[in-house]
Amino acid sequence: MTFNDSISGGHPNENVLIKDSRTPPYQWPLRRIIRIHHGPDQLARVVTVKTKTGTFVRPTVKLCLLIPSEDIQ
């Protein structure tokens, strides 16, 4: 399952890590998805995420979706 598969149904308020090639993964900032923007093929291409200071748009390839604790067995 890819990020697009898991998010194409729409999951606002999911937590994600913002990937940054300049820092190790444990330092990636945690953000919350506010809105999902689908492309013409109905796949999620871009999301709006909330930060402390506002909101901004990020491509899904730059995000790491976190697994909710209730999904971990």
C-alpha positions as CSV (number, residue, x, y, z in Angstrom):
1,M,0.0,0.0,0.0
2,T,1.4,3.4,-0.9
3,F,0.7,6.8,0.7
4,N,-1.6,7.6,-2.2
5,D,-3.6,4.4,-1.7
6,S,-4.0,5.0,2.0
7,I,-4.9,8.7,1.8
8,S,-7.0,8.8,-1.4
9,G,-10.1,8.0,0.6
10,G,-9.5,11.1,2.7
11,H,-8.1,11.3,6.2
12,P,-8.1,14.8,7.5
13,N,-6.6,15.2,11.0
14,E,-4.1,12.4,10.5
15,N,-0.6,13.1,11.8
16,V,2.3,13.0,9.3
17,L,6.1,13.6,9.4
18,I,7.4,16.1,6.9
19,K,10.4,14.5,5.2
20,D,13.6,16.6,5.0
21,S,16.7,15.3,3.3
22,R,18.9,17.6,5.4
23,T,17.9,16.1,8.8
24,P,17.7,12.5,10.2
25,P,14.1,11.1,10.4
26,Y,13.9,11.4,14.2
27,Q,14.1,15.2,13.7
28,W,11.4,15.5,11.0
29,P,8.6,17.8,12.2
30,L,5.2,16.4,13.1
31,R,2.2,18.0,11.4
32,R,-1.5,17.4,11.0
33,I,-3.3,17.0,7.6
34,I,-6.1,19.6,7.2
35,R,-7.2,19.0,3.6
36,I,-6.4,16.5,0.9
37,H,-6.2,17.7,-2.7
38,H,-6.9,15.1,-5.4
39,G,-5.6,15.2,-8.9
40,P,-7.7,14.6,-12.1
41,D,-7.1,10.8,-11.6
42,Q,-8.6,11.0,-8.1
43,L,-5.3,10.2,-6.4
44,A,-4.0,12.4,-3.5
45,R,-1.2,14.5,-4.9
46,V,-1.0,17.4,-2.4
47,V,-2.2,18.0,1.2
48,T,-2.6,21.1,3.3
49,V,-0.9,20.6,6.7
50,K,-1.3,22.7,9.9
51,T,1.7,24.1,11.7
52,K,2.1,26.2,14.9
53,T,2.2,29.4,12.8
54,G,-0.3,28.6,10.0
55,T,-0.9,26.2,7.2
56,F,1.0,25.2,4.0
57,V,0.7,22.8,1.1
58,R,3.1,19.8,0.7
59,P,3.3,17.1,-1.9
60,T,2.4,13.6,-0.6
61,V,5.8,12.3,-1.6
62,K,7.4,14.5,1.1
63,L,5.2,13.1,3.8
64,C,5.5,10.0,6.0
65,L,2.0,8.9,7.2
66,L,2.0,7.7,10.8
67,I,0.1,4.5,11.8
68,P,-2.6,5.1,14.4
69,S,-2.0,3.2,17.6
70,E,-5.2,1.3,17.3
71,D,-4.0,-0.2,14.0
72,I,-0.9,-1.7,15.6
73,Q,-1.3,-5.3,16.7
